[in-house]
Amino acid sequence: MRPLLLTSLRLEEALALLRQSGYDLPEDAPDAERIQQLIDGLCGLSGRDALTGLASADHFREVLDRELERVARMGDGVSLLLLGVDHVGRLIDTNGRAAGEAALRAVAAILVRSVRRMDFVARVGEEDFAVIVPGVASQQVRRIAERLRAAVARTAVALSEEMTVRVTASVGGASASPWRRMRAGTLIAAADRQLLAARSRRRDHIAIDALPNTRVSIEERAMLFADPGEPQA
């Protein structure tokens, strides 16, 4: 995944961002009060990606940490899908940065419409999105990934009243084994390897990691909940 590009945020850009997000900022407020409202509004948006309105990369990492802890203690499954929009650089070179941003916003909207309410969608890179899929058997991950890929491929992105383009996305996925502790970075790396594999074969493609070993013995499960100070039998 390529990291998000961080740029300085000018005052007027910050005001526009808040208004787009539905934050009410009175025009006639005194300067000091207006600045404080601006600060409060931006703090409220800190967990969100400014371009798409999705959860930010930092918020995504927090949610994934919590899900993996739940997997280890409750035995539920969780999978991670990383979706990379194909050829964004080429689209920007041909039609300008606004076109690339329009495509990313369109993909974000597609993902939100295509996932379940309990799934978690975030923008985690310049052209990359993540979907945390809890409570689904790892065998179903390929079907979900294919549904997302197809939803992006069949949607036309409007660049203007006269011009539309179609974009595609590649998807990589990996699952965490129930009852086993896994670091967020390990699962992200596994899904990222599959995303790279999907892109290396051809774009508009999916690649899913091999199913993990989900068998946990009774002894291993008991050790997960044992009191660290309690001697083992």
N, C-alpha and C positions, 0 to 999 in steps of 0.2 A: 504494500500500500504506500502511495506517496503521501506525505504529510500535507495538511492544509496549509495554504500560503497565508501567512499573517501579514496584514498591512495596517498602517495607522488609520484610525477612524476619525474623520473630521467631524466638527460639531454638526453641520448640516446633514451629513450622512447619518450620524447617530439619530438625529431628529426624524429623518425619513424612515429609518429602520424601526423606530418605536411606533411611528404612525402606521406603518405596514403591518405591525404586529398587533394593532388594535389598542395601543396604549394611549390614553387620553392626556394630552399635554396642552393646557390652555395657552393660547397665544398672548393673552394679556397679563400673564403672571409676572411679578417682579423678577428681575434678572437672577437674584440669589435663589429665590424659590424655584424658578424654572430650571436652573442648573441642578438643584437638589433633586427635583422630579426626574430630570434626565438621568442622573446617577442612579436613582432608585429603579428607574425603568430598565436601564442597561444591566443592572445587577440581576433583575428578574429574568433577563434574557440570557444570562451567562451560560445556562445549560443548553442553549439552543444554537444551531448553526444559522448564521445571519442570512445566507442565501436561500436556503430551502425551508427553514423553520423546523427541521427535524432536530432530534437530540444531537448534541455535539459529541465529538470523539471522547472527551473526558467523561461525560455523562454515560456514554456507552460502556466505557471500561468499568465504571462503578456498578452498573446494572449487571454486566457479565460476571463480575466478582461475586455478587449476591446470588446469581443463578447457579454458579458452580458450587458455592457453599451449600445451597439447597440440594443440588444433585448428590453431593457427598453424604449429606445427613439423611435425606429422605428417599434416596434411590430413584428419583424421577429422572427422566432424560432431558437433555437440552442439546440443541444443535445450533451451529453458527454458519450463516451464509454470508459470504462477501461478494458483492456485486460490483463489477467495474464497468462503467459506460465506455463503449468502444470508440476509439478515434475522436475523442473530444478535441485533441490538439488540431487535427485536420479540419474539424468543423470550425474552430476558432480562426484558423489561418484563412479559410475560405470565406467565412461569413461574419467574422468579428467576434469579440469576446461576449457581446450580448447574446449571440446565438448559442454559444457554449453554456452560458448561464441559464438560458431558457430551456435548453435540453436537460440540464441537471435538475432544474425545478420540476420539469415534466416527469422525469424518472422518479423523483421523490414522491410526487403525487400518485404515480402509478403504484409504487410500493405500498403506500399507506392504504390505498383502495384494495390491494390484493392480499394483504395479510389478515390474520385473525386479530381480534381485539387484544388478546393477551400477548401477541408478538411485539417485539420492540425493534423499531427502525431508527437508524442513525446515519448521519453522514460522517465518515471517518477518514476521508482523504479528499484530495482535489477532485477526483472523479469516481471515488469509491464509496459504497454504502454497505452497511452491515444490517443483518436481520437476525435477532436472537429468537429462536423458535423453541419454546419450552413445551414439555409434556407431549412430545411426538416421538414415536418409535423411529429409531435411526433409519429403518428401511423406507420410511416415507419421505426422507429428506430429499432424495433425488426428484420425486414427483413435485414437491414444493418448489425446488429450484427451477425445474423446467417450466412450471406455471409462471413464475416471476419473469424468466427469460422471455417466454412467449408474450407476456403482457406488454413488456417493453417493445418488443419487435413489431407488434401490430398497431402501435400507437403513433399517430402523426403529431409532430411537434410544430406548433405554429410559430414562425419567426416574425411574421407580419400578416396583414390581411391577405396578401397575395402569395405568400411563400410558406410552404411547410416542408419539413424534412423528416426522415425516419432515422432513428438511432437504434443501435442494438447494445446488448450487454452480455458480458461473460460472467459466469457464476461459479464460485468455488465453495465447497462446504465440508464441514467436519463435525463430529459429534463427541460429546463427553460421555464416558462410561458411567452408568449409575453406580453409586456406592463407592466411587473412587475419587480421591482428591486430585484436581487438576488446576494448574495455574492458568489464569486468563491468557497470558502470553503464549502458553503452549497451544491452546485451542486456536488462538488467532493465527499463530504460525502455521498450524496444520491447514486451516481454511485458506490462508494466503498462498500456500504451496499449490493447492488445488486451483485457485484462481489463476495463478501463473501457468499451470498446466492447461487449463481451458483456453487461455489466450495463445499459448504456444501451438496448440493443435490448429485452431482457427478461432476467430472471434465469433460472437453470437453462439456460445457453446457453454456447457456445464461440465464440471468435474467434481466428483464427490469422494471424499476419503473413504478407504475401506472401513467396514463396520468394526468398531472397537470390540475388544473382549469384554463382555458385560457379566461374565460369571464371577460371582464373589462368594467365597465360602462362608459358612456360618461363623467360623472363627475370625475371619477378616472383618465381617460385619460387626461382630461384638467388639473388636478392637477400636472401631470408629467411635464407639460410645463409652468406652471404658474410662473410669476415673484414672488420670495419670498417676495418682498416688496409690491406687489399689493394686495389690499384687495379682498377677495373672495366675489362673489355676493351672 
